[in-house]
Amino acid sequence: METTYRLSLHRFAVSELAANGLEAEWLLAEAGIPEWTLEDGDIQVPSSGFARLWEAAARALDDPIVPVRLGCRFALGAGGLCDYLFSTSPTIGEGLATVGPYISDISTNHRLSFVEEDNGDIRFGFEIIEGDDTARDLTHLWAVASLLGRPRRVAAGPFDAVLVRLRQRPPRNHTDMYDLLGTRAIEFGASEDSITFRAADMEVPLTTADPVLHAILEKVAATVPPPPPLASAWVDHVAGALEQALAAGDATLDSVARRLMVSRRTLQRRLTEAGTTWRQELDRARLERLRRADTAGAHLGRARQAEILGYAGPQSIRRAARRWESIADRRAVELPLRA
């Protein structure tokens, strides 16, 4: 299964990058992310788009550490439930302890571990599942900086890193990272990607601590299912694109693929992974469109039905009726077909 990132992370990054002069539409196109990312609900979307977003931004701004700059300005809430569990915790240490168990609510592309050093300092390690070379390096910069950015938003006092270790080579303007991360102890070419915090800082209280709300959120978190499989989310977005294409009178495989900013082959592969096909989804979308029109109370003859569903004529809709009957049988619903 392809790994994913929470959609709200993309919205945060695009918003911040737009404030730095980059056009949101251009960023989304460069990253291969459909425009619904700025308006849709908070689902998980493929990791590849998040990595390409950082690559496009770093290239356009000529700034290889742009993920650090944005990560240090992380907006609590972009990480969903995990962020609220963190911010309602009593201290930085207890808050950060909630991030690991619920990291999949932010991204299924990261593994987060923590180790207590002999002196009590806490080292958080990062592993990426998908991504290599530039994509991995930029995404790790984001992960390290955003873990630091969370406490800085709500800590009752200054909060910096003690040591940062990165596998990558030093970026061109890496000395800016000293001020951003609050330490000159940044080791490049290391054997791991990690960030270490002082033991004493783990006891710093959070200004947003709320034990009652935190207890409620813990109960909610215990009942929340894992992020839906990407395949399920994908089918929902195909349905949305099909609805738009039908309204525009251009419900072809190529037109829907363009709306989703993928190739037709990728679109077909995603549908196969979800256990469906292009024909099934097109029939389902047409049936739903017809059902809505029927619910509105309009009497629709076969000719009108064919027109609003993009068929050449009544003959085409008759041929489709048999497939529709199969869909209706599976869903135990009545077909809104009239002669």
N, C-alpha and C positions, 0 to 999 in steps of 0.2 A: 504494500500500500504506500502510495506517495505521501511524503511528509507535508505538513501544513503549518501555516501561521495564522493567528487570529487577524481577521480583517481590520479591526480597529487599529492595529499596529501600522498597517499601510496608510490608513487615513491620517494618523498622527504624523507619520514621516512625510507624506505628501503635503500636508498643511504647513509643516515647518519648512520644508524645502521651497514651497511656493512663497513663503515669507522672505526667502533668500533670493528671490528673483526667478525661480524656475517655474515654468507653466505646468499646472497640474495635468492638463491633457497630454502634454508632451511626455511627462514623466510616466504616466500610465501606459502610453503607447510604447515607449522605450522598454518598459518592464514587461510588456505583454499582458497587462492587467486590464480587463474590461472596465468601462467607466462606471458600471454599477457598484464598484468598490467604494465610491464616495457617497452612495446613497443607500446601499443595501443594509440588511441587518448584520449582526455580528457573528458571522460563521467563520469557518477555517478554510483558507484557500491555499493553493500549492506553494511550496517553499521557493520554487524557482522564480516566481514573480518578486518575492521579497528580496532575493539576492540581486536580481537584475535591477531593481529599484536603486539599491546602493551603488551598483556599478555605474548606472547612468548618472546618478547625482555626483559621484566622485569625479567622473570624467567631465561633466558639464561645468562643475565649479572648480575644477583643477585642484581638488582638495581630497587627498587619500584618507584623511581622518574625519571626514564629515559624519560618519556614524558615531564617532565619539562625541562630537559636538552636540548632536541631537540626543544621543543617549543620556548625556548629563543633564539634559533639559526634559527628561522623560515626564510625561503627563500621567499622573495616577488616574487609572480608569481605562487607559488604553489596553491594559492587560486583563481586563474583565474581573471576574470574581477573585482571582488570585491577588490583584492589586488591593481590593477592598479588605480581604483577609489580612494582608500586610498592614494597611494603614490603620486598621482598628486594633492592632496588637498593642500591648503595653510598651514594648521596647523594640529597638532596632533588631536585636538578636532574635527575639521571639517572632518578629515580623518576617525576617529573612528565612526563618525556619519553615514558614508556610509556603515559600516559593517553590522549593524542591518538590514536595508531594503533588503540587497542583500545576507544575510547569506545563503539562500537556494541555491545560486550559489556555495557555498562551501560545504554545507551539509544540507540535509533535516532532520537531526537527532537532530538539536539544535534549541532552541529558545533563543534569546539574547535580554535582556532588559537593559535600563539604567535609572538611577535616579539621579537627582541633589540633593546632600545633602544640609543642611542648610548653611554650610560654602562654598558652591560652588563646592566641590569635586564631582567627577562623579563616580558612582558605576555601574559597568556592571555585570548583573546577568546572569547565565547560567542554562538552563534546558535541560535535555536529554529526548528524546522521547522513544528511545529503548535502553536498557542496564541496568543492575543492578549489585550490589555488586562490584567485582573487575573490571569488564569491565567499569562500570559507573565511578568508582573512577579514573581509569587510563585515561579515555577519558576526564574527567573534568580537570585533571592536564594538559593534552595537550591543551585543549581549553583556560584555564587561561593563560598558559605560551605563547602560540602562539599569543594571543591578545596583550601581552606585547612585544613579539618579533618583531612584525611588526613595531611599532614606533622606536624601538631601531635601526633598520636598516637605517632609513633615518632622524631621528630627529637631529636638529641642536643643540645638547647638550645632556647630560645624561638624562635618563628616567627610573624611577623605580616605583614600586607600593607603595601605602600608606598602604593599608590593603588588606589581602587576607583571605577570609572566605571559608571553605570547610566542607562539611557534613561528610566526611570520618574521620576515626581515623588517628593519625599521623603515617606516614610510618617510617620504621626503621631508615633511614638516613635523616629524614626531615630537620635537621639543615643545610644541604647543600642548602636547598631552600632559606635560608636567603640571601645568596649572589646571587643566581640565580635570585630571584625576587626583590632583592634590598630593602627588608624590613624584620624586625624581627616580625612585626605584622601579624603573620599568625595564624588564629584561626581555630582549628580543632574541629569537632563535632558541627559545626555551624548549623543554621537553613536553610542555603542557600549556594550555590556555587557562589562566586562573587569575583571581583577584583576592587579595588578603586584607582583612580588616583587623583593627586592634581589638583585643579582648575587652578593654575598658569601654570601647564604643558600643559594644553589644548591649550594654546596660543603659545607654542613652534613651530616655523616654521619647515617645512619639506624641506630638501635639494633637493628633487625631485619635488617640487611643479611646476605645469605646468597648469596655468588656461585655456589656449587654448585647450590643450589635454583633460583636465578634462571635459570641456564643451562638447567636442565631445563624450567622453566616457559616459557621462550622457545621451546623446541622444541615443547612442547605447544601453545602459542598459535599457532604457525605451521601446525599441523595441524587446529586446531579450526575447523569450518565456521562461517559467520556465523549469527546467531540464526535459528532456524526461522521461516519466514513465520508471521505471526499466524494466518493461516487454518488452518495445520496444528495449532497449539496450540489453537485454538478447537474444532476437531473433537474433540480429545482430551477437552476439558471437557464438550462436549455428550454424549459417550459416558459420562462419569462421572455426569452429571446424569440421563441416561436409565436407567442402572443403578439409581440410587436411586429414580427414579420407577416403574420396573417393580416393584421390591421393595415399593413402597408401593401398587401397584395403581392408579396414576394417571399413566400414560405418555401424556399429551396434550401437544400443542404449547404450550398456555398454561401447563401446570404446569411443564414443563421450562424455559420462558422465565422463569417466576417464580424457579425455583431458580438460574438464572444471572443474575437481576436485570437482565434486558433485556426489551424489548418483543418480541412474537412477530414483528413485521416485521423487527427487528434480527436476531433469531435466524435467520430465513429468509435474510436478506441475507448474513450471515456464512457460512452453509452454501453459498450460491451462489458466494461468493468462493472457497470451498475446493473447488469443483467437485463438490458433492454436493447432496442435498436432504434435507428432513425425513424423507420416506418411506424413503429409502435408509438413513439413519442409524438410524431406528426398527427397520427390518428387520434391520440389522446387529446392533443391540443385542439384539434378541429371539433371533436366531440364536446369538449368543455366550452368552446366558443359558441357552438350551436345551443348547448344547454342554457347558457346565459341569455341568449337571444330569446329562447323559448320562455324562460322565466319572466322576461320583460313583458310578456303578454302578446307579442306580435305573432300573427298567423303567418307562418313561413311555408310557402309551397316549395316543391323540389327545386324549381328554377332559382328562387331566392336563396335557398339553402346553398345551392352550388355557388352562387355569386359571392356570398359572404365568407365562404370557406375556400375560395380561390380555385374552384373546379371549373373546367371548361364548359360543363353543362350538366343537365340532369343525369345523363348516362353515366358520367364519372361518379356521381354520388351514389348511384345504385350499386356500382361495383364495389364501392367502399363500404356499403351498408353491412355486408357480410362480416368484414373485419371489425366494424364497430359493434356488431352484435356480440362478437367474441369478447371485446373489451367490456361491454355492458354486463355480460354474464359473469365475468370474473369479479366485477365490482358490485353486482347485484343491484343495478340501477336500471331505470327505464329509459330507452332511447327516445329522444324528442324528434322522431322522424315522422313526417307527414307526406302523403302523396300530393 
